[in-house]
Amino acid sequence: MNFKTTFVALILATTAGTALGQTTASQKFTVTVPGAIAITAPSNVTIVHDESEIDQVFPAQSWVVKGNSLAGVTASFATSQAFRHTVDPTAKRNATLGLSVNSSVGSAAWTISQATDTTDYANNDGVATVQVSSNGFGRANLDLSVSFVTNGFGSFPAGDYETTVTGTVTAN
């Protein structure tokens, strides 16, 4: 073996053990979570008046409000009208709403800004509104109470009286 052959063999042996690329690399993984807010109402409910002078209170209804907005959400609950007789719309009774936070999940603190309200059909106010808001993302189970204001049993006709409560949630 001559000097030239030995030199080429030495160069090949030296470069064969050397890596000619990157020694580290990285890759980022991102999940984009879309903004989502929602409100879920329970099923319709019916009670039978007990024929007393006491306001008739429906069992508390559990509404679910959720939102992943960093600024939180505001949920309002409002009657469409005072209780109105389904056959004779001139026969009315007031409705009272009450709202409380039953439980919550997430970082948000839930604050009731309007806990109770009552319609006043005699003064053309058929809307009672209650409201809650959060200061961050989370979910709350809210108890909505609805009362049929009796105010003189026997002074209004027999039959079914209805009102509808609509819940609305918006991002803050």
C-alpha positions as CSV (number, residue, x, y, z in Angstrom):
1,M,0.0,0.0,0.0
2,N,1.5,3.3,-1.0
3,F,1.2,6.6,0.7
4,K,-1.6,7.8,-1.6
5,T,-3.8,4.8,-0.9
6,T,-3.2,5.0,2.8
7,F,-4.1,8.7,2.9
8,V,-7.4,8.1,1.0
9,A,-8.3,5.2,3.3
10,L,-7.6,7.4,6.4
11,I,-9.8,10.2,5.1
12,L,-12.6,7.8,4.3
13,A,-12.4,6.2,7.8
14,T,-12.4,9.6,9.5
15,T,-15.5,11.0,7.6
16,A,-17.5,7.8,7.8
17,G,-18.0,8.3,11.5
18,T,-19.0,12.0,11.3
19,A,-22.8,13.0,11.1
20,L,-23.5,15.6,8.6
21,G,-27.0,16.8,9.8
22,Q,-29.0,18.3,12.7
23,T,-28.6,16.8,16.1
24,T,-32.0,18.1,17.5
25,A,-35.3,19.1,16.0
26,S,-38.7,20.2,17.4
27,Q,-42.3,20.4,16.3
28,K,-45.1,22.4,17.9
29,F,-48.7,21.0,18.3
30,T,-51.6,23.5,18.7
31,V,-55.2,22.9,19.5
32,T,-57.6,25.7,18.6
33,V,-60.6,25.7,20.9
34,P,-63.5,27.7,19.4
35,G,-65.5,30.0,21.5
36,A,-68.7,28.3,22.8
37,I,-71.5,29.5,24.9
38,A,-74.8,27.7,25.6
39,I,-77.9,27.6,27.7
40,T,-80.0,24.5,28.3
41,A,-83.6,24.7,29.6
42,P,-85.3,21.8,31.4
43,S,-88.6,20.3,30.2
44,N,-91.9,22.1,30.4
45,V,-93.6,21.8,33.8
46,T,-97.2,21.8,35.1
47,I,-98.6,22.1,38.6
48,V,-102.2,22.1,39.9
49,H,-103.3,25.0,42.1
50,D,-104.0,23.8,45.7
51,E,-106.9,26.3,46.0
52,S,-105.3,28.2,48.8
53,E,-104.4,31.9,49.1
54,I,-100.7,30.9,48.8
55,D,-98.7,31.7,45.7
56,Q,-98.2,28.5,43.7
57,V,-94.5,27.8,43.5
58,F,-93.2,25.5,40.8
59,P,-90.3,23.2,41.8
60,A,-87.0,24.9,41.1
61,Q,-85.9,24.3,37.5
62,S,-82.3,23.5,36.8
63,W,-80.9,25.5,33.8
64,V,-77.3,24.9,32.6
65,V,-75.3,27.9,31.4
66,K,-71.8,27.5,30.1
67,G,-69.2,29.6,28.3
68,N,-65.5,29.4,27.6
69,S,-65.0,33.1,27.1
70,L,-62.2,34.5,29.2
71,A,-64.3,37.5,30.0
72,G,-67.3,35.3,31.1
73,V,-70.9,35.3,30.1
74,T,-74.2,36.9,31.2
75,A,-77.4,34.9,31.3
76,S,-80.9,36.5,31.6
77,F,-84.2,34.8,32.2
78,A,-87.4,36.7,31.3
79,T,-91.1,35.9,31.2
80,S,-92.9,36.5,27.9
81,Q,-95.9,37.8,29.8
82,A,-97.7,37.4,33.1
83,F,-99.6,34.1,33.5
84,R,-102.4,34.3,31.0
85,H,-105.5,32.0,30.7
86,T,-105.2,29.8,27.6
87,V,-108.9,30.4,26.6
88,D,-109.6,33.9,28.0
89,P,-106.4,36.0,27.5
90,T,-107.9,38.8,29.6
91,A,-107.6,36.6,32.7
92,K,-104.1,37.1,34.1
93,R,-102.1,36.5,37.2
94,N,-98.6,37.8,38.0
95,A,-95.5,35.7,37.8
96,T,-92.5,35.9,40.1
97,L,-89.1,34.7,39.1
98,G,-86.2,33.9,41.4
99,L,-82.7,32.8,40.5
100,S,-79.8,31.2,42.4
101,V,-76.6,29.4,41.6
102,N,-76.8,25.8,42.6
103,S,-73.3,24.7,41.5
104,S,-70.5,25.6,39.1
105,V,-67.4,24.2,37.5
106,G,-64.4,26.1,36.1
107,S,-62.6,29.2,37.2
108,A,-65.5,31.6,36.8
109,A,-67.2,33.2,39.8
110,W,-71.0,33.6,39.2
111,T,-72.7,36.7,40.5
112,I,-76.5,37.3,40.6
113,S,-77.2,40.9,39.6
114,Q,-81.0,40.5,39.7
115,A,-82.2,37.7,42.0
116,T,-86.0,38.2,41.8
117,D,-88.6,40.1,39.8
118,T,-92.4,40.1,39.4
119,T,-94.6,41.0,36.5
120,D,-97.3,43.7,37.1
121,Y,-100.0,43.0,34.5
122,A,-102.3,45.7,36.0
123,N,-99.6,48.3,34.9
124,N,-98.9,46.6,31.6
125,D,-95.6,45.1,32.8
126,G,-95.7,41.5,31.7
127,V,-91.9,40.9,31.9
128,A,-90.1,39.7,34.9
129,T,-86.3,39.4,34.5
130,V,-83.5,37.8,36.6
131,Q,-79.8,37.8,35.6
132,V,-76.5,36.2,36.5
133,S,-73.0,36.8,35.1
134,S,-69.6,35.1,35.3
135,N,-66.2,36.7,35.3
136,G,-64.4,33.9,33.4
137,F,-64.9,30.5,31.7
138,G,-67.0,27.8,33.3
139,R,-70.4,26.1,33.7
140,A,-73.1,26.8,36.2
141,N,-76.3,24.9,37.2
142,L,-78.8,27.6,38.0
143,D,-82.0,27.1,39.9
144,L,-84.9,29.1,38.5
145,S,-88.0,29.4,40.6
146,V,-91.3,30.5,39.1
147,S,-94.4,31.4,41.1
148,F,-98.0,32.0,40.1
149,V,-99.2,34.9,42.3
150,T,-102.6,33.9,43.6
151,N,-103.8,37.1,45.1
152,G,-107.4,36.1,45.9
153,F,-108.2,32.5,45.0
154,G,-111.7,32.4,43.4
155,S,-111.2,35.9,41.8
156,F,-110.0,34.4,38.5
157,P,-111.5,31.8,36.3
158,A,-110.7,28.1,36.3
159,G,-108.5,26.7,33.5
160,D,-104.9,26.7,32.4
161,Y,-102.6,29.7,32.8
162,E,-99.3,29.9,31.0
163,T,-96.2,31.9,30.7
164,T,-93.0,31.2,29.0
165,V,-89.5,31.9,30.4
166,T,-86.8,32.5,27.9
167,G,-83.1,32.2,28.9
168,T,-80.5,34.1,26.9
169,V,-76.7,33.9,27.3
170,T,-74.2,36.3,25.7
171,A,-70.4,36.6,26.0
172,N,-69.2,39.5,28.1
